[in-house]
């Protein structure tokens, strides 16, 4: 059953948010949604952290927009693996995003102009701090769990390092303890496509009445390739021609995969903000809890030893491969932390974390059933 | 020992070249180089086919340019695996390229303007036809071998299907029987980066005094990621910072891998032609010998059953993985063709075919020694 109609909310923060870069974000707003009911003990709250192209809109639909399902609607709802009949689920849009929280398209109070590329650089840790402040306002001292996939998984991990006493469980799906050189490389190409688009205007395109759509399209196409497995792309598109025969053209579409990618790029460039893309890919690049511990992930996770972990990876995910999840598991085991690890044999690559794999959902359901029992949800 | 100073040559063809698209290339020139001496029996000629970013300049250096080694100088030369003391080696620049043979930067005789994007679409088979004509002029009826890596390997394979009586041996390195959906996807993103660069002007940038360098840079950066293995990128760059500490910037370089990729993109955009990039990636996309045989690669290779094959792949090559080479081997075995297959355990990804791996070079040396004995070279 779907959660039905939901309504996003906003919370204003007048206290500036100090950032890891040394800068700070002045007064700001966060968009968020909640599903289910906070119990009297305030023990059943689960925070769901979002990835690059997502938002606080985790589940349900918006009034009058029947196709506006949240990005994890298959996982979160009444009777679903993360059961909103038992849990109070919170989705928060991270600052720097373009879906409601204060970000580069909003007005910089210092100039009266859109922030553009002057928006301060934000990190996973900054987001976690912002999320913690919002939970303070909601009166939630300790979360039953923090859950996230991909970049959201990094936030879930950062929670365990930064606020280990504020969560019981961490569920980190399809994520990594940091980006590999290849991951950074893909991000960098995407950023160069955006930054070198003449419509980018050094990041102040809004002041110029412009939008760097070409760059965003290319960035999204690159990203999309890394979200799918080679095999699933092959199964879905293979070498299928769009028009049944070759036209011998370098600029027009010949293969279905080209048509699909262009469509993904076009769609994305219509709604996503270019500066947000730069900020979020940088947050990915920067995340590296081992760095401050002389490169030792085990030492980094010493802080998190009392949190219980579920780590999930997908066999065909080549963006954040199972080997990267096993690094996390190893660091936790080294700390004798309680960790369960599920490596799901799924064909869909990185995107699998958003899809309906029955084994994956069974693992998630079981974990949240156990958490529910534990917290009396 | 290096082959020393070499001099490129040109050959003019007044007879138009009919192309697979149905169009034809009017009078054209091919740039080529030869190394070693054709023996009296004309039995020791080896054709080396080039890949995307290479040319007829296979080995040796140019007068007064000591750093101008050919792209396969480590493999081809006196005493090298392909020994120019025994073989007469020929490198031919393919039409559509930007290194001397007739291509999009040359003048279209019909307009008196640069061809630009009006240059006809060329395929691997068209290149092989052009190469065969040049060999006719050199008086070489039958080649001891055709050798190529990557896209060059596709040409070597196409030789065995198109002119099976004109070669004894085919050596196909780090190649594939066609591009996967993922391969096409990467090509398509690169093409979109070029075509949507405002300086592209529909492919007639030269007439506008412009060059789509931004698009070429991004295209090259994407390509480069696919040439290296994840592991070798990790070993070479990891998460190393360029300046030892983070600057928190979305547009400037933070990581060494970014610096490296930007440098590769910049260099490439200074010398490579954008229309050539489109043409060559399309030739890659189109190559698919099985297509005309109801999807059966085995049936396609029935024509080549009397050619002897060496197929070489590299374990960490994720662009053209060993599995793709095994498809070729399987099709040849199905035809009871003579095929040897070497899967080299090398860390360098696709680029390994250009590098000095001792096991790889030993396999190549042995094969060419055997060929030399066979042809009396």
Interface residues (C-beta under 8 A of the other chain):
Chain A: X20 X21 X22 X23 X117 X121 X178 X179 X180 X181 X182 X184 X185 X186 X188 X189 X191 X192 X193 X195 X196 X197 X198 X203 X214 X217 X218 X221 X222 X225 X228 X230 X233 X234 X236 X237 X238 X239 X246 X248 X249 X250 X251 X254 X255 X257 X258 X261 X262 X265 X275 X278 X279 X281 X282 X285 X286 X288 X291
Chain B: X20 X21 X22 X23 X117 X121 X178 X179 X180 X181 X182 X184 X185 X186 X188 X189 X191 X192 X193 X195 X196 X197 X198 X203 X214 X217 X218 X221 X222 X225 X228 X230 X233 X234 X236 X237 X238 X239 X246 X248 X249 X250 X251 X254 X255 X257 X258 X261 X262 X265 X275 X278 X279 X281 X282 X285 X286 X288 X291
